[in-house]
């Protein structure tokens, strides 16, 4: 059992939790993830490790409330327990040899981008961050991200904060201005990562994306997390989640990730007549 040490609402649909998991906190590196299960009826859900505190023995996770499991997780309070909290899983983000990087985060993807920015910045790299959101009211981690980067560029679709425009617009402007990067790291909605890759490729700069396919066991055995990279099937849970953006079949990934959209919508709308809430074993 894993105790929730801290809970914080970041916006109406995104929550931060610090979970007591000392063994994971000692070992986790940027880019790795955990898989949680709320109870014996719960599904296994992967979440990127947003931060760790080895001294306190806590692991920070940031999640968007999109389906039944995240809705139930969000109902828990400080002091409550999670049945399973397994990790660290996945291959850490490559940071060695990178002297200058630009990290692009889209929406809640900024929670995944933060540990990569922090690791690179603490390793002595110059780090530019482009953080994109639809509007001012859903911005997350701005102060945290500013503390671990050299330049922070805030973009909103509607112009209510930072600059009006998309992450691709800012990336293209930086590259056209002559900024030389060893790596572009893009994390966010699949379509955003695809467009970032298309923007970066003409400039000849390497580009890495962190993929979020459907995942169950985290060991590569179930095969649900398979993605096509360079024409070959790869398992994101054990061979990723980071991959060369120029080799990823984004269109296939979009189709696979949309399989459960209808079910997620149903879970959001379903209200139990007995409890008034969502049933964990419905």
CORURPE-V908138 format. One line per field, one symbol per residue. ss: DSSP state (~ for helix, > for strand, _ for the rest). phi: phi as a letter, one per 30 degrees, with the letter a starting at -180 (. if undefined). A space follows every 10 residues. Layout:
ss=???
phi=???
This chain:
ss=_>>>>>>>>> >__>>>>>>> _~~~~~~___ __>>>>>___ ____>>>>>> >>>____>>> >>>>___~~~ ~~~~~_____ >>_>>>>>>_ _________> >>>>>>__~~ ~~~~~~~~~~ ~~___>>>>> >>>__~~~__ _~~~~~____ >>>>>>____ __>>__~~~~ ~~~~~~____ __>>>>>__~ ~~~~~~~~~~ ~_____>>>> __________ _____>>>>_ _>>>>~~~~_ _>>>~~~>_~ ~~~~~~~___ ~~~~~~~~~_ __________ __
phi=.bdddabbdc adbbbcbccd beddedcdbe jdbbbcbdad cdddbdbddd abbdddicbc bbbcdbaedd ddddddcejd bcdbacldci ddddbdidcb bccccchddd dddedddddd dddjddbccc ccbdaedcdb iddddddbbd bbccbbecid aicdkcdddd dddddddjdc cdacccblee dddddddddd edcicebcbc cbdebbcici ddidddbcbh icdbcddccb ddbdddcddd dddddddcec eddddddddd cdddcibddd cd
